[in-house]
Amino acid sequence: MTIIINTKLGDNRGKKRIWLEGQKLTREGFEPGMKLNLEFKDSKLVLRVADTGRYTISRRERNGKVSPIIDIMAQELGTLFEGVEMLRILIRKGSIVVMAHQQHERVIERVQRLVSKLERGEPLSVCSLFHGGGVLDKAIHSGFMKAGISSHVSVAVEIEEKYLESSLRNNPELWTDNSCVIESPIESVGLNRAPTQVDLVVGGIPCTGASKSGRAKNKLQFAESHEAAGSMFFSFLQFVSAANPSMVLIENVPEYANTASMEVIRSVLGSLGYNVQERILDGNEFGVLEKRKRLCAVAISKGLEDLFDLDSVLPTRQVEPNIKEILEPVPLDSDRWKSFDYLADKEIRDKQAGKGFTRQLLTGEETFCGTIGKDYAKCRSTEPFIVHPEVHSLSRIFTPVEHARLKGIPMSVIDGLSDTTAHQILGQSVVFPAFEAVAMYLGKGISKAVHSLHNFYQPVLGKLPSDGSFLGVFAGNGAQRPLFAS
């Protein structure tokens, strides 16, 4: 029989301790009174039964039943398992092998991989999930560049062909010849057993079931009840576990912070060795006119968590004084100006029904506007309109160029797109300067600590097998294996 125990490394009065007890020992030939020999080899502790040994197996009697106890306290444990919280113990016929749990080794590997890339000036690799038109990735790429760090999208997953086509054409800085672009529902992507490892996983997990409008429209009690978007967080976490990044960045609507999905994400990321920081970013605060609020969650691997403070991120852009500053010169007789009588009628009905919805009719003098969503081109009642300067019964929605300016998004993102597609990409994206600032602060944090991190982790890495077999996916020569099953 093979017995595997995943357990925490104990501590007794400042000394590291391993405690084993019970039938699992008896079944594999360990009895009270036997002697044990300890062998410290590479990154492992091996205990074997011997005629003369350093430790004696003791006993405990309860209800007439005797159980063997192995209680090991040795100075070498503190050295061998420095920084280790979880152990993996293998018991099999007269021998016990104790080693650091694989998760600890994965933490060491991803931090060392990041440090090595930064030292060599190599681009960081990004796995972009729910890629859309690439706005979030473009912001992160730009923020890293401002911190002196280059990056590229190693893997991108997106279900909509037109969004991927736009990103491939309009965001050339994100892509290399080695990028893997997957047009697919994320749940249909088959992960390989030995996936390529990346430095950052990024995703705006679909929020249809979490937003106020989505919950109301679909009559959902829970965000997870949404038939299309409810389980997307599970696939996202699978990618994080497989790709073993040093950093994870999630954006979503503020309401997502209070969902069961986000609670699971926090718990799973914590168990994988990440420290999760969260903050609601306000677009107006970060230098744009759209008062769009988004949840930003940044998960940093253990060993890096003290290098970045999300709450310390400050705006890097000055907001325009009013909306008029970003307006295009639309002719007063343009067919963009419409009466939208049906929206006026709907507003009256909504007020009578006590729904509280009201139209955003703006003159351009305002210092901010409300959130503009994915279906803005449909001219919905609660999103912002500009009122005709002479005929106040007429109004129009913002043009795609104006929409991009309201969010601080570079115009290149929507080059060559129809108004509808441009509004869709912009409406479901992020406030560009906010996430650019987050990436810049994150990049500066990890850059400053490269030398100290390298010195800290090198002694620990020296205890691991030199061939990289502790993980099975990192050979130390830069070689990568496919992320996805063929």
TORTOR-423106 format. One record per residue (C-alpha): residue number from 1; residue in three letters; x, y, z. Coordinates in pm, 1 decimal, m for minus. Each point is the difference from the previous one (the first is absolute). Layout:
N
 seq type       xx       yy       zz
 NUM  ALA        X        Y        Z
...
***
This chain:
486
 seq type       xx       yy       zz
   1  MET      0.0      0.0      0.0
   2  THR    112.8    354.7    m72.5
   3  ILE   m102.0    270.0    244.6
   4  ILE     31.7    370.5    m83.5
   5  ILE    m44.9    271.1    260.2
   6  ASN    m14.9    370.9    m77.6
   7  THR     52.5    179.9    328.1
   8  LYS    138.7    321.0    143.7
   9  LEU    353.4     10.7    132.3
  10  GLY    m40.4     19.4    375.4
  11  ASP    169.2    231.3    245.4
  12  ASN     76.1    m69.8    365.4
  13  ARG    168.1    269.1    207.8
  14  GLY    175.6    144.1   m301.2
  15  LYS    110.8   m336.7   m140.9
  16  LYS   m142.6   m156.9   m316.4
  17  ARG   m186.8   m322.7     60.7
  18  ILE   m141.6   m298.8   m189.8
  19  TRP   m263.1   m206.2    182.9
  20  LEU   m148.8   m326.1   m132.3
  21  GLU   m227.9   m239.8    185.2
  22  GLY   m238.1   m290.3    m51.5
  23  GLN    m87.2   m300.4   m215.1
  24  LYS    156.5    151.2   m311.5
  25  LEU    335.5    m64.9    169.3
  26  THR    m85.2   m345.5    129.2
  27  ARG   m117.2   m120.8   m343.6
  28  GLU    335.2     91.9   m155.9
  29  GLY    217.5   m169.2    264.7
  30  PHE     65.9    273.6    255.4
  31  GLU    m46.0   m126.4    356.9
  32  PRO     67.2    153.8    343.2
  33  GLY    358.9    m55.6    115.8
  34  MET    151.5    m14.8   m348.1
  35  LYS    292.6    226.7    m83.2
  36  LEU     m2.4    246.6   m287.6
  37  ASN    291.6    124.6   m205.9
  38  LEU    m30.1    350.5   m152.6
  39  GLU    155.0     81.8   m337.0
  40  PHE     m9.3    354.9   m140.3
  41  LYS     36.9    m32.6   m376.1
  42  ASP    m45.2    283.4   m250.4
  43  SER   m334.2    156.4     92.1
  44  LYS   m132.8   m302.3    189.7
  45  LEU      7.5   m160.8    340.4
  46  VAL     m2.5   m381.8    m10.0
  47  LEU    m78.3   m205.2    312.4
  48  ARG     78.2   m373.3      3.8
  49  VAL    m19.8   m271.3    264.1
  50  ALA    351.9    m86.5    123.0
  51  ASP    160.8   m205.1    276.2
  52  THR    156.4    313.8    137.7
  53  GLY   m160.9    332.4    m70.3
  54  ARG    m28.1    356.7    115.9
  55  TYR   m369.2    m22.4     92.6
  56  THR   m213.4   m262.8    171.2
  57  ILE   m362.4    m55.6    m94.4
  58  SER   m206.5     67.8    311.3
  59  ARG   m351.4   m112.1     85.8
  60  ARG   m340.6    120.0    112.7
  61  GLU   m265.9   m224.4    154.0
  62  ARG   m367.4     91.3    m22.5
  63  ASN   m292.9   m223.8     83.9
  64  GLY    232.4   m300.6      6.6
  65  LYS    143.2     68.8   m346.5
  66  VAL    365.5     87.2    m50.7
  67  SER    101.4    244.9   m273.8
  68  PRO    355.3     75.6   m114.9
  69  ILE    114.3    364.2      9.1
  70  ILE    283.7    153.3   m201.4
  71  ASP     99.7    339.1    140.3
  72  ILE    291.7    161.6   m181.9
  73  MET    153.3    327.6    114.9
  74  ALA    332.9     69.6   m165.8
  75  GLN    197.6    314.1    m75.7
  76  GLU     33.8   m113.8   m360.4
  77  LEU   m377.7     26.5    m51.6
  78  GLY     12.7    377.1     32.5
  79  THR    276.4     21.9   m259.2
  80  LEU   m138.5   m253.7   m245.9
  81  PHE   m355.6    130.3     10.7
  82  GLU     71.1    371.3     41.2
  83  GLY   m310.2    196.7   m102.1
  84  VAL   m203.4   m319.2    m51.4
  85  GLU   m349.7    m13.6    147.1
  86  MET   m131.4   m325.8   m147.4
  87  LEU    176.9   m337.9    m16.0
  88  ARG    m66.6   m306.2   m213.2
  89  ILE     76.1   m322.7    188.3
  90  LEU     15.9   m337.3   m178.1
  91  ILE    m17.0   m316.6    214.4
  92  ARG     75.1   m333.4   m162.2
  93  LYS    133.3   m325.8    156.5
  94  GLY    270.2     99.8    242.6
  95  SER     81.0    343.1   m139.1
  96  ILE   m142.0    348.5     38.4
  97  VAL     90.6    276.2   m246.1
  98  VAL    m67.9    359.9    103.3
  99  MET     23.0    286.2   m250.1
 100  ALA   m138.7    344.3    m59.9
 101  HIS   m350.2     m9.9   m144.7
 102  GLN    m10.5     60.7   m373.1
 103  GLN   m184.9    329.1     50.3
 104  HIS    298.4    145.4    185.6
 105  GLU    227.0   m101.4   m285.7
 106  ARG   m240.6    158.0   m248.2
 107  VAL     18.9    326.5    193.6
 108  ILE    380.5    m13.8     m7.5
 109  GLU      0.5    m81.3   m372.5
 110  ARG   m231.2    279.9   m109.5
 111  VAL    178.5    265.0    206.9
 112  GLN    340.9   m113.6   m122.9
 113  ARG   m128.9     m6.3   m358.7
 114  LEU   m119.6    358.1     33.8
 115  VAL    323.7    118.2    161.2
 116  SER    210.3   m169.5   m268.0
 117  LYS   m198.7    164.2   m279.7
 118  LEU     28.5    342.8    157.3
 119  GLU    374.1    m42.7     51.6
 120  ARG     48.0    m98.7   m364.0
 121  GLY   m235.2    268.7   m130.2
 122  GLU   m230.7   m257.1   m158.3
 123  PRO   m369.4     79.1    m63.9
 124  LEU   m248.9   m124.2    256.2
 125  SER   m254.4   m244.5   m138.2
 126  VAL   m371.9     62.5     42.5
 127  CYS   m295.9   m236.2    m19.0
 128  SER   m300.6    210.9   m100.0
 129  LEU   m339.9   m154.5     70.9
 130  PHE   m326.3    150.7   m130.7
 131  HIS    231.6    211.4   m215.9
 132  GLY   m266.8    204.3   m178.1
 133  GLY    154.5    275.0   m210.0
 134  GLY    315.8      1.5    212.0
 135  VAL    m58.1    328.2    186.5
 136  LEU     97.7   m134.8    342.0
 137  ASP    306.7   m173.1   m143.4
 138  LYS    102.9    314.3   m184.0
 139  ALA    m27.9    197.8    324.9
 140  ILE    211.7   m253.6    187.7
 141  HIS    258.5    m11.5   m278.8
 142  SER     20.8    381.2      1.6
 143  GLY     26.1     16.1    379.5
 144  PHE    279.2   m256.4      7.4
 145  MET    183.9    191.9   m272.7
 146  LYS    m17.1    316.2    210.4
 147  ALA    165.4   m202.1    277.2
 148  GLY    271.5   m116.5   m240.2
 149  ILE   m137.3   m352.6    m43.8
 150  SER    m97.0   m154.2   m332.4
 151  SER   m275.4   m258.5    m33.8
 152  HIS   m195.1   m194.3   m258.8
 153  VAL   m315.1   m209.8    m11.6
 154  SER    109.7   m361.7      2.1
 155  VAL   m354.6   m139.9     m1.7
 156  ALA   m331.8    171.4    m73.0
 157  VAL   m345.3   m155.8     24.7
 158  GLU   m305.9    175.1   m142.6
 159  ILE   m330.3   m134.8   m130.0
 160  GLU    m85.8    285.7   m240.1
 161  GLU    182.0    m10.6   m333.8
 162  LYS    m50.2    370.0    m78.4
 163  TYR    155.6    106.5    330.1
 164  LEU    307.1   m217.9    m54.6
 165  GLU     34.1    123.5   m358.7
 166  SER     m5.4    357.4    123.4
 167  SER    261.5    m62.9    270.6
 168  LEU    233.6   m183.6   m236.0
 169  ARG    m18.8    288.5   m245.5
 170  ASN     m5.2    296.0    236.8
 171  ASN    224.9   m114.4    287.0
 172  PRO    314.6   m127.8   m176.7
 173  GLU    217.3     73.7    303.8
 174  LEU   m174.9   m279.7    193.4
 175  TRP     86.6   m283.0   m235.4
 176  THR    304.4   m204.6   m103.7
 177  ASP     49.3   m288.5   m239.6
 178  ASN    m24.7   m234.0    299.1
 179  SER   m334.0    134.0    127.2
 180  CYS   m280.6   m255.0     18.6
 181  VAL   m341.9    146.1    m87.4
 182  ILE   m303.9   m212.9     79.6
 183  GLU   m343.3     87.8   m132.4
 184  SER   m219.0   m207.7    226.0
 185  PRO   m221.1     m5.0    306.6
 186  ILE    243.7    m20.2    288.3
 187  GLU   m162.8   m315.5    138.3
 188  SER     72.5   m179.4   m329.9
 189  VAL    376.2     54.3     17.6
 190  GLY    185.4   m316.7     94.7
 191  LEU    290.3     64.3    236.3
 192  ASN    310.7   m213.4    m44.7
 193  ARG    153.9   m192.2    288.7
 194  ALA    326.9    192.1    m40.1
 195  PRO   m115.9    349.8    m94.5
 196  THR    212.7    297.3    m89.9
 197  GLN     61.6    214.8    303.5
 198  VAL    m77.2    373.7    m19.1
 199  ASP     78.0    296.7    219.7
 200  LEU   m341.8    165.5      6.7
 201  VAL   m355.6   m124.9    m50.6
 202  VAL   m248.2    275.4    m84.3
 203  GLY   m375.7    m22.4    m32.2
 204  GLY   m316.2    200.6      7.8
 205  ILE   m226.5   m286.7    103.8
 206  PRO   m341.6     51.0   m167.6
 207  CYS   m219.3    191.3    242.9
 208  THR   m346.6    m40.6   m156.1
 209  GLY   m129.6   m177.9    306.8
 210  ALA    163.7    233.7    250.1
 211  SER    m87.0    345.7   m129.4
 212  LYS   m315.7    166.3    128.4
 213  SER   m155.6     13.2   m346.0
 214  GLY     93.8   m361.3    m74.2
 215  ARG   m147.7   m130.6    325.8
 216  ALA   m321.1    196.4    m57.3
 217  LYS    m37.1    m84.0   m369.1
 218  ASN     61.1   m372.6     48.0
 219  LYS   m186.9    m19.3    332.4
 220  LEU    295.7   m165.2    170.9
 221  GLN     24.0    m65.2    371.5
 222  PHE    373.4    m70.8    m27.9
 223  ALA    258.7    119.9   m253.6
 224  GLU    104.9   m363.5    m45.2
 225  SER   m350.9    m87.1   m123.9
 226  HIS     66.7    164.8   m336.9
 227  GLU      3.3   m283.3   m253.7
 228  ALA    284.6    141.7   m209.4
 229  ALA    221.6    198.0    237.7
 230  GLY    m71.4   m155.0    340.1
 231  SER    274.1   m264.1     m3.5
 232  MET    270.2    192.0   m187.9
 233  PHE    197.1     59.0    318.9
 234  PHE     61.6   m375.3     24.0
 235  SER    169.7    m11.7   m340.5
 236  PHE    198.0    310.6     90.8
 237  LEU    135.3   m168.0    313.6
 238  GLN     92.6   m310.4   m199.1
 239  PHE    218.4    214.2   m224.6
 240  VAL    164.8    166.0    299.8
 241  SER     77.5   m335.6    157.9
 242  ALA    138.2   m140.5   m325.1
 243  ALA    204.7    300.8   m113.0
 244  ASN    147.4     74.8    347.3
 245  PRO     44.4    377.1    m45.6
 246  SER    175.7    228.4    245.3
 247  MET   m287.6    248.0    m30.4
 248  VAL   m373.0    m10.5    m74.7
 249  LEU   m215.5    300.0    m90.6
 250  ILE   m380.7     m6.8     m4.5
 251  GLU   m239.1    279.4    m92.6
 252  ASN   m374.8     m1.2     40.1
 253  VAL   m301.5    203.0    106.5
 254  PRO      9.9    115.2    365.2
 255  GLU   m289.3   m234.4     86.6
 256  TYR    220.7   m297.6    m85.9
 257  ALA    189.7     53.4    326.3
 258  ASN   m303.6   m129.8    192.7
 259  THR    m69.1   m310.7   m207.8
 260  ALA     64.5   m360.9     93.9
 261  SER    222.6    m18.5   m309.0
 262  MET    237.6    261.2    136.7
 263  GLU      3.3   m164.6    340.2
 264  VAL    106.1   m327.5   m165.7
 265  ILE    263.8    185.5   m202.4
 266  ARG    145.6    152.4    316.9
 267  SER      6.5   m338.1    173.6
 268  VAL    154.0   m192.6   m289.9
 269  LEU    262.5    263.9    m74.4
 270  GLY     91.0      0.6    367.8
 271  SER     46.6   m376.8     m2.3
 272  LEU    220.5     30.6   m310.6
 273  GLY    232.8    237.4    179.4
 274  TYR   m123.9    345.0   m101.9
 275  ASN    m81.0    310.8    199.6
 276  VAL   m309.8    171.8   m142.4
 277  GLN    m45.9    378.2      8.9
 278  GLU   m321.8    169.9   m112.3
 279  ARG   m107.4    353.6    m78.3
 280  ILE   m283.8    176.1   m179.3
 281  LEU    150.5    225.1   m267.7
 282  ASP   m201.0    308.5   m100.1
 283  GLY     61.1    121.1   m355.4
 284  ASN    m55.6    364.1     87.0
 285  GLU    254.7    m30.2    279.0
 286  PHE    253.6   m148.8   m242.2
 287  GLY    m13.1    276.3   m256.4
 288  VAL   m291.9    m67.0   m234.2
 289  LEU   m347.5    143.6    m36.1
 290  GLU   m193.2   m325.5     26.3
 291  LYS    m80.1    m70.3    363.9
 292  ARG     34.8   m371.2    m55.6
 293  LYS     70.4   m201.4    314.1
 294  ARG    170.7   m338.2    m26.7
 295  LEU    121.0   m255.6    247.7
 296  CYS    372.9    m57.9    m39.4
 297  ALA    144.7   m306.4    171.8
 298  VAL    373.5    m66.8    m14.5
 299  ALA    134.8   m329.7    133.4
 300  ILE    372.7     m5.1     71.8
 301  SER    198.1   m316.2     66.1
 302  LYS    149.0    m58.1    341.2
 303  GLY    347.7    147.1     m3.5
 304  LEU   m121.7    298.1   m203.9
 305  GLU   m298.5    116.4    203.4
 306  ASP    185.5    278.6    182.9
 307  LEU    116.3    158.0   m327.2
 308  PHE   m335.3    143.8   m103.0
 309  ASP   m278.5    185.8    177.3
 310  LEU   m313.6     44.1   m210.8
 311  ASP   m130.2    272.8    228.2
 312  SER    311.7    210.3    m69.6
 313  VAL    m63.0     19.1   m376.8
 314  LEU    m55.8    362.6   m100.2
 315  PRO   m142.3    156.9   m318.7
 316  THR    249.3     73.0   m276.8
 317  ARG   m232.2    205.5   m222.5
 318  GLN   m174.3    333.9     42.8
 319  VAL   m370.0     m9.1    m85.2
 320  GLU   m140.9    249.0   m252.6
 321  PRO   m192.5    293.7    152.1
 322  ASN   m330.4   m107.1   m158.6
 323  ILE   m156.0   m226.4   m260.4
 324  LYS     10.4    269.7   m271.9
 325  GLU    375.4    m47.0    m12.3
 326  ILE    m27.6   m346.4   m153.4
 327  LEU   m291.5     54.9   m241.8
 328  GLU     44.4    m34.6   m373.8
 329  PRO   m133.9    276.3   m229.4
 330  VAL   m329.5   m171.5    m87.8
 331  PRO   m202.5    225.4   m241.0
 332  LEU   m321.8    137.2    145.7
 333  ASP   m195.6   m151.3   m291.4
 334  SER    160.2   m345.7     30.0
 335  ASP   m234.7   m297.6      3.2
 336  ARG    164.7   m102.3    330.0
 337  TRP   m235.6    247.8    169.8
 338  LYS   m335.1   m167.3     72.3
 339  SER   m308.1     65.1    208.5
 340  PHE     m3.8   m337.5    178.7
 341  ASP   m363.8     48.0     94.9
 342  TYR    m29.5   m362.6    105.6
 343  LEU    270.1     53.5    263.2
 344  ALA   m178.3    306.7    134.8
 345  ASP   m322.2   m201.5     25.9
 346  LYS    183.9   m284.8    171.6
 347  GLU    146.6    238.3    255.3
 348  ILE   m350.0    116.5     91.2
 349  ARG   m121.6   m359.8     37.2
 350  ASP    303.1    m94.6    211.6
 351  LYS    m57.6    291.0    235.7
 352  GLN   m366.6    m86.6     34.7
 353  ALA     97.2   m358.8     78.4
 354  GLY    240.9    121.6    265.8
 355  LYS    305.2   m148.7   m175.4
 356  GLY    213.3    308.4     52.3
 357  PHE    157.5    m14.1   m345.5
 358  THR     69.6    333.5   m162.8
 359  ARG    171.3    104.4   m320.8
 360  GLN    349.2    149.9     m7.1
 361  LEU    m52.5    303.5   m224.3
 362  LEU    326.1    195.6     m1.3
 363  THR     91.6    341.3   m137.1
 364  GLY    376.0    m53.7      0.3
 365  GLU     63.3    229.3    294.1
 366  GLU      0.4   m294.8    239.0
 367  THR    325.5   m115.4    162.1
 368  PHE    m90.9   m367.6    m30.7
 369  CYS   m253.1   m239.8   m148.9
 370  GLY   m140.3   m334.5    109.8
 371  THR    110.1   m343.0   m115.5
 372  ILE    m27.6    m88.3   m368.7
 373  GLY    m59.5   m371.5    m57.0
 374  LYS     46.2   m256.9   m272.7
 375  ASP   m331.8     62.7   m178.0
 376  TYR     31.2    377.6    m10.6
 377  ALA    m69.5      2.6   m375.1
 378  LYS   m354.6   m117.9     79.7
 379  CYS    m68.2    343.9    154.8
 380  ARG   m122.4   m123.1    335.8
 381  SER   m188.7    223.8    238.6
 382  THR    239.1     19.1    295.6
 383  GLU    327.1     70.2   m184.8
 384  PRO    133.8    348.9    m80.8
 385  PHE   m121.3    209.4   m295.1
 386  ILE    117.5    341.0   m119.7
 387  VAL   m282.4    252.2    m48.0
 388  HIS    m10.4    200.7   m323.4
 389  PRO    134.5    349.8     80.0
 390  GLU   m288.3    174.1   m183.0
 391  VAL   m291.9   m244.6    m21.7
 392  HIS    m29.6   m142.3    350.5
 393  SER   m247.9   m267.3   m104.9
 394  LEU    279.2   m167.3   m197.8
 395  SER    292.8   m196.3    139.7
 396  ARG    260.5   m255.2   m103.0
 397  ILE    223.9   m263.1    151.9
 398  PHE    374.1     54.3      7.9
 399  THR    196.0   m100.5   m309.2
 400  PRO    247.9   m289.5     36.5
 401  VAL    286.9    250.2      4.6
 402  GLU   m168.8    195.8    278.5
 403  HIS    m75.5   m322.1    184.8
 404  ALA    367.8    m98.4    m14.1
 405  ARG    103.8    345.0    123.2
 406  LEU   m243.6    m21.4    292.0
 407  LYS    176.3   m319.1    112.9
 408  GLY    352.3    119.6    m86.7
 409  ILE     40.3   m284.5   m250.1
 410  PRO    241.1     51.4   m293.9
 411  MET   m178.9     59.9   m330.8
 412  SER    201.4   m278.0   m164.5
 413  VAL   m207.5   m259.3    186.3
 414  ILE   m306.8     70.1   m218.3
 415  ASP    165.7     69.1   m335.1
 416  GLY   m204.1   m136.3   m289.2
 417  LEU   m296.0   m113.2    212.2
 418  SER   m368.0     68.0    m51.3
 419  ASP   m167.3    222.2    257.8
 420  THR   m181.1   m299.9    150.4
 421  THR    310.9   m216.6     41.9
 422  ALA    206.0    294.1    123.3
 423  HIS   m257.4     79.1    269.9
 424  GLN    m14.6   m368.1     98.2
 425  ILE    377.6    m24.4     47.3
 426  LEU     14.9    331.0    185.9
 427  GLY   m315.5    m57.0    203.7
 428  GLN    118.7   m325.4    154.2
 429  SER    356.8    115.3     56.1
 430  VAL    172.0    190.7    279.0
 431  VAL    102.3    357.0     70.8
 432  PHE    339.1    m11.8   m168.2
 433  PRO    201.1    238.4    222.6
 434  ALA   m116.8   m172.3    319.7
 435  PHE    133.7   m342.6    m94.3
 436  GLU    302.2    151.4   m170.9
 437  ALA     83.8    161.4    335.4
 438  VAL    m50.1   m330.3    183.9
 439  ALA    239.0   m176.6   m240.6
 440  MET    256.4    280.6     25.7
 441  TYR      3.6    m11.0    381.2
 442  LEU     12.5   m379.8     m8.7
 443  GLY    287.9      5.8   m247.6
 444  LYS    197.4    250.8    205.2
 445  GLY    m53.0   m208.0    312.7
 446  ILE    134.8   m323.5   m140.6
 447  SER    283.5    179.0   m184.6
 448  LYS    140.9    159.5    314.4
 449  ALA     21.0   m329.4    183.7
 450  VAL    159.3   m220.6   m267.4
 451  HIS    340.2    m17.3    166.2
 452  SER   m125.3    m68.6    351.1
 453  LEU   m245.8   m261.1   m122.5
 454  HIS    269.1   m178.5   m196.4
 455  ASN    227.1    m14.4    304.0
 456  PHE   m285.8   m117.5    223.0
 457  TYR   m125.6   m280.1   m221.8
 458  GLN    328.9   m132.2   m136.1
 459  PRO     97.2   m189.6    318.3
 460  VAL   m343.7   m159.6     10.9
 461  LEU     17.1    m96.2   m365.3
 462  GLY    338.2   m155.1     61.2
 463  LYS   m167.4   m265.3    214.1
 464  LEU   m226.5   m111.7   m286.0
 465  PRO     96.5   m263.7   m258.3
 466  SER    226.5    162.5   m258.9
 467  ASP   m187.8   m156.0   m292.2
 468  GLY   m321.2    181.1     90.7
 469  SER   m183.4   m328.3     59.4
 470  PHE   m169.0    146.5    307.6
 471  LEU   m255.8    156.7   m231.0
 472  GLY     34.4   m188.0   m324.2
 473  VAL    m65.0    307.1   m211.8
 474  PHE    300.1    226.1     56.7
 475  ALA    332.2   m102.4   m145.5
 476  GLY    184.5    324.7     62.8
 477  ASN     90.9     46.6   m366.9
 478  GLY   m291.4    215.0   m109.1
 479  ALA   m168.9   m286.5   m182.1
 480  GLN   m378.2     m0.7     11.0
 481  ARG   m252.2   m274.7    m49.0
 482  PRO   m342.9     39.8   m158.8
 483  LEU   m261.7    149.6    227.7
 484  PHE   m282.2   m191.7   m158.2
 485  ALA    m64.2   m362.3    m84.9
 486  SER     30.6    m68.6   m372.6
***
